Amino acid sequence: MNVNNITDVFGKAIKDFYTGKNAVIETYSSIGGWDELPVKYLFRSFEEMPDLEQVALKASFGKVLDLGCGAGSHSLYLQNQGLSVKPVDISKGAIEVCKLRGLKHAEVIDLWNLKDVQFDTILALMNGAGICGTMKCLPDFLSHLVSLLKPGGQILMDSTDIIYMYEDDNGEVDVSDVNHYYGEVEFQSKYLGENSGSYPWMYIDFYNLQQQALNLNIQCELLKKGSHYDYLAKLSVPE
């Protein structure tokens, strides 16, 4: 993903909500069309989070890296539990708000520029697998995450199998017209008339995630299934 071409729509909306405005982001995907995301959702408490996120946070230990941290709600919960957390995001506005919310180590940084540092837990939540953009990029993405793990560390990642988006009225699935992995989509977002520009995003089913991980000698365990094709996976390196 070329982050330099993406306007900080999320950051501006997050800052506006933090200062008391009723911010709503318009989101578009090439498979689902336009939708709305109330920014309030990014500020939810632990009790308001989906079960998958709660399980991931409870399973976190040691020094934690929170990828694509957004408004920092996951990191804030972990910091309040006494863990050392590093929230990172490419959004300057989001990181500004993270710091205002009291997150000590929040930083604007592209994942690929993280080097020479290791963590016990890496969180990639809210479809964290999507950060890699395409199936072709997934091996490099997973390898880079593993390079950031301490011995005995774990990657906690959630995603959704969007095969249901290809079902017809009879419940039959047809992806024969899709010339790429069906979970690859193009996204964009708008806020107050400003558009982020288009960028690739990927939803991956557990089977394909597990197979890609095994090809790299990475263990991939299904921790929990969600209520609608979503799941939480734990990835680790055999000792």
Disulfide bonds with the S-S distance in Angstrom:
none
